[in-house]
Amino acid sequence: MRIAPCSLSEARRFVSREHRHNTAPQGWKFGCALLDGDGFTIGVGIAGRPVGRGFDDGVTLELTRITVKEGHPNGCSMLYGALCRAATALGYERAVTYTRADEPGTSPAAAGFTRDAELPARGGWDNRPLNTLSLLDDNPQQTEVAKVRWVRRLASLETET
């Protein structure tokens, strides 16, 4: 497996097709693909502006989607690592990402993230109470679940002169 560049449209298509429970995010700063030995895309990672206002400070980047086809161990960790290296090279100081509370968090932990907070389930983007959400709502963004926030401090790069 190897890391390669990818476009926003390629990444969004892959996430829409392969992600277990989320749609492709709207925002994008940059992303990368994970290719198998034959050059086929088996995963993508997307980095964007932090969704939470408190993290949108200009030096924090949110890894909004990491998606890898089943059967490719360590693929998610490779994408987390590649996005963090790119973010470091661009001058970001911190990366943040989220997993569902029912997921083990093995990949972000393996990529150097530490568990920062456990966040309760809440309503959709407009913070409607959970009891007012339709049970038939097909939009996964509107059926929030409890999450875990992961944070990684990024190493500063010394500028060569």
C-alpha distance (Angstrom), angle and dihedral (degrees) to the residues before:
residue distance angle dihedral
M1 . . .
R2 3.77 . .
I3 3.81 138.8 .
A4 3.81 119.2 -113.7
P5 3.81 136.9 170.9
C6 3.79 120.0 -94.9
S7 3.78 137.3 -178.5
L8 3.79 127.3 -114.1
S9 3.81 91.4 -110.4
E10 3.83 92.0 51.3
A11 3.80 91.7 48.1
R12 3.82 93.7 46.7
R13 3.83 91.8 49.7
F14 3.80 91.6 49.5
V15 3.82 93.8 48.2
S16 3.81 91.8 47.0
R17 3.80 90.2 52.3
E18 3.81 101.4 38.7
H19 3.83 112.9 24.7
R20 3.81 113.7 108.2
H21 3.80 98.9 -140.1
N22 3.83 113.6 -4.4
T23 3.77 136.7 72.4
A24 3.79 121.8 -133.6
P25 3.82 112.9 -75.6
Q26 3.79 121.7 -114.3
G27 3.79 97.9 -134.1
W28 3.80 128.2 71.7
K29 3.78 136.3 178.6
F30 3.82 95.7 162.2
G31 3.77 141.4 -41.6
C32 3.78 145.2 -171.2
A33 3.77 140.3 -145.1
L34 3.78 131.2 -131.1
L35 3.80 112.9 -138.1
D36 3.79 129.3 -162.9
G37 3.81 123.3 -133.9
D38 3.82 90.9 -83.0
G39 3.81 93.6 52.5
F40 3.82 96.5 -105.0
T41 3.80 118.7 140.7
I42 3.79 110.4 -109.6
G43 3.80 98.0 163.9
V44 3.79 146.4 8.6
G45 3.78 136.8 -158.8
I46 3.80 124.8 -155.9
A47 3.81 126.3 -161.1
G48 3.79 122.9 -167.6
R49 3.77 145.9 149.9
P50 3.79 113.7 -54.9
V51 3.79 112.3 -93.3
G52 3.81 92.1 -146.9
R53 3.81 111.4 78.1
G54 3.79 91.9 -141.0
F55 3.81 90.8 62.8
D56 3.81 96.4 43.3
D57 3.81 93.8 95.6
G58 3.81 100.4 129.2
V59 3.81 94.8 -105.4
T60 3.81 99.2 62.9
L61 3.78 122.9 81.2
E62 3.81 126.1 -165.7
L63 3.78 120.1 -142.6
T64 3.79 95.9 -143.0
R65 3.81 102.2 -179.4
I66 3.77 135.4 16.3
T67 3.80 112.1 177.6
V68 3.80 127.6 173.3
K69 3.80 128.8 170.8
E70 3.81 114.6 -110.6
G71 3.78 116.8 -89.0
H72 3.80 99.8 40.3
P73 3.80 107.3 106.6
N74 3.80 116.3 -158.4
G75 3.81 91.5 16.2
C76 3.80 94.2 116.1
S77 3.80 91.9 48.7
M78 3.81 90.2 50.0
L79 3.82 90.6 53.6
Y80 3.82 92.8 46.7
G81 3.80 89.4 50.7
A82 3.82 94.6 46.9
L83 3.81 92.7 49.5
C84 3.82 91.2 48.2
R85 3.81 92.0 49.8
A86 3.81 90.3 50.3
A87 3.82 91.0 46.9
T88 3.80 90.3 51.0
A89 3.79 91.0 50.6
L90 3.82 88.8 52.0
G91 3.81 92.3 52.6
Y92 3.80 101.1 -102.9
E93 3.80 114.0 149.7
R94 3.80 102.0 -162.5
A95 3.80 139.0 25.9
V96 3.78 124.6 -157.1
T97 3.81 130.0 -169.8
Y98 3.79 137.6 167.3
T99 3.79 135.1 -137.6
R100 3.76 129.4 -173.0
A101 3.80 112.2 -96.2
D102 3.81 89.4 -119.8
E103 3.83 91.6 59.1
P104 3.82 119.2 86.6
G105 3.83 96.8 -130.7
T106 3.79 92.7 -135.8
S107 3.81 94.8 145.2
P108 3.81 99.7 50.0
A109 3.81 89.7 44.2
A110 3.83 90.7 50.7
A111 3.82 89.0 50.3
G112 3.81 93.1 55.9
F113 3.81 100.7 -94.3
T114 3.80 119.4 139.0
R115 3.77 125.5 -147.9
D116 3.80 106.1 -102.5
A117 3.81 107.2 173.2
E118 3.77 144.5 -10.9
L119 3.79 109.8 -129.6
P120 3.80 123.7 -159.6
A121 3.80 122.2 -126.6
R122 3.77 113.4 -89.2
G123 3.77 138.8 178.3
G124 3.78 125.0 -83.3
W125 3.79 128.1 -71.8
D126 3.80 90.4 -61.2
N127 3.83 91.0 50.5
R128 3.78 95.4 -120.5
P129 3.81 109.1 174.1
L130 3.79 112.6 -95.3
N131 3.82 92.0 -116.4
T132 3.82 91.4 63.0
L133 3.81 94.3 54.8
S134 3.77 117.1 104.4
L135 3.78 113.6 -112.9
L136 3.79 86.7 -143.7
D137 3.80 93.9 55.0
D138 3.82 107.0 129.7
N139 3.79 93.9 -164.0
P140 3.83 108.2 101.3
Q141 3.81 89.7 -160.6
Q142 3.82 88.7 65.1
T143 3.81 95.6 50.6
E144 3.77 99.6 64.2
V145 3.79 123.7 -173.2
A146 3.78 132.0 -164.3
K147 3.81 111.6 -74.8
V148 3.77 141.4 -163.8
R149 3.80 119.3 -135.4
W150 3.81 116.0 -143.4
V151 3.82 123.7 -164.8
R152 3.79 132.3 -168.2
R153 3.78 125.5 -172.0
L154 3.78 108.4 -138.8
A155 3.77 121.7 -135.4
S156 3.77 116.3 -112.2
L157 3.75 115.9 -120.1
E158 3.76 118.1 -133.2
T159 3.79 109.8 -127.6
E160 3.78 112.0 -122.6
T161 3.79 117.0 -136.0
